[in-house]
Amino acid sequence: MYGLLNLGSLVFGLIAWILPVINLIRHEKHDHKKWVTLSFMSISACAISLCFQIFYNYHLVKIEDWSALMDTTGAVVFASTILLIVTIILNLTTLIVYRGIGTGGQAPCP
């Protein structure tokens, strides 16, 4: 059962990356209503993915599987960092692309 947390973390991590890519692919279409929703869903998927890893580490601590915890912690930290950085970069890119549409590349006047 707890092994599914790793699978769920992987799935939500992929969702966190796929949603902004979909946003960037669709940016030339005329319907720009859903980009904020998809960006929010992407960041939420990233948070859920990281939360699943925390739950799994808590499970390893609870069952006192210290060797598994020591063996996997470095890789989990590295993968979590990459997931977070790439998700932020993709969503910032989406924000820049969508905020530039319709304004000639300039920020709108307040």
C-alpha positions as CSV (number, residue, x, y, z in Angstrom):
1,M,0.0,0.0,0.0
2,Y,2.7,2.5,0.9
3,G,4.7,1.6,-2.2
4,L,1.8,3.3,-4.1
5,L,2.9,6.6,-2.7
6,N,6.0,6.5,-4.8
7,L,4.0,5.7,-7.9
8,G,1.5,8.4,-7.1
9,S,4.4,10.8,-6.6
10,L,5.8,10.0,-10.0
11,V,2.3,10.4,-11.6
12,F,1.6,13.7,-10.0
13,G,5.2,14.9,-10.8
14,L,4.6,14.1,-14.5
15,I,1.2,15.9,-14.3
16,A,3.0,18.9,-12.8
17,W,5.2,19.1,-15.9
18,I,2.7,18.1,-18.6
19,L,0.1,20.8,-17.7
20,P,2.3,23.8,-18.3
21,V,3.6,22.2,-21.5
22,I,0.0,21.9,-22.7
23,N,-0.4,25.6,-21.8
24,L,2.6,26.6,-23.8
25,I,1.5,24.5,-26.8
26,R,-2.0,26.1,-26.7
27,H,-0.8,29.7,-26.3
28,E,-1.4,30.6,-29.9
29,K,-5.1,29.7,-29.9
30,H,-7.7,32.3,-29.2
31,D,-9.0,30.7,-26.0
32,H,-6.8,31.9,-23.1
33,K,-9.3,31.4,-20.3
34,K,-7.8,28.2,-18.8
35,W,-4.1,29.0,-18.5
36,V,-4.4,30.2,-14.9
37,T,-6.4,27.1,-13.9
38,L,-3.9,24.7,-15.6
39,S,-1.0,26.5,-13.9
40,F,-2.6,26.3,-10.5
41,M,-3.3,22.6,-11.1
42,S,0.3,22.1,-12.1
43,I,1.6,23.7,-8.9
44,S,-0.9,21.7,-6.9
45,A,0.2,18.4,-8.5
46,C,3.8,19.3,-7.7
47,A,2.8,19.9,-4.0
48,I,0.9,16.6,-3.9
49,S,3.9,14.8,-5.4
50,L,6.2,16.2,-2.8
51,C,3.7,15.5,0.0
52,F,3.5,11.8,-1.1
53,Q,7.3,11.6,-0.7
54,I,7.1,13.1,2.8
55,F,4.4,10.5,3.7
56,Y,6.5,7.7,2.4
57,N,9.6,8.9,4.4
58,Y,7.4,9.1,7.4
59,H,6.3,5.5,6.8
60,L,9.9,4.4,6.7
61,V,10.6,6.2,10.0
62,K,7.5,4.7,11.6
63,I,8.5,1.1,10.7
64,E,12.1,2.0,11.6
65,D,13.5,1.0,8.2
66,W,16.6,3.1,8.7
67,S,18.7,1.4,5.9
68,A,16.0,2.2,3.3
69,L,15.7,5.7,4.6
70,M,19.4,6.3,4.4
71,D,19.7,4.7,1.0
72,T,16.9,6.7,-0.6
73,T,17.0,10.1,1.1
74,G,19.7,11.6,-1.2
75,A,17.9,10.5,-4.4
76,V,14.5,11.8,-3.0
77,V,16.0,15.2,-2.2
78,F,17.6,15.5,-5.6
79,A,14.5,14.4,-7.5
80,S,12.3,16.6,-5.4
81,T,14.5,19.6,-6.1
82,I,14.5,19.0,-9.8
83,L,10.7,18.5,-9.8
84,L,10.2,21.8,-7.9
85,I,12.6,23.8,-10.0
86,V,11.4,22.6,-13.4
87,T,7.7,23.1,-12.3
88,I,8.5,26.7,-11.3
89,I,10.4,27.4,-14.5
90,L,7.6,25.9,-16.7
91,N,4.9,27.9,-14.9
92,L,6.9,31.1,-15.0
93,T,7.4,30.6,-18.7
94,T,3.7,30.1,-19.1
95,L,3.0,33.3,-17.1
96,I,5.4,35.3,-19.3
97,V,4.0,34.0,-22.5
98,Y,0.4,34.5,-21.6
99,R,0.9,38.0,-20.0
100,G,2.7,39.1,-23.2
101,I,-0.2,38.1,-25.5
102,G,-2.4,40.9,-26.7
103,T,-0.1,43.6,-25.3
104,G,2.5,43.6,-28.0
105,G,5.0,41.9,-25.6
106,Q,4.6,44.7,-23.1
107,A,3.1,44.5,-19.7
108,P,-0.4,46.0,-19.5
109,C,-0.8,49.5,-18.0
110,P,-2.4,49.6,-14.5
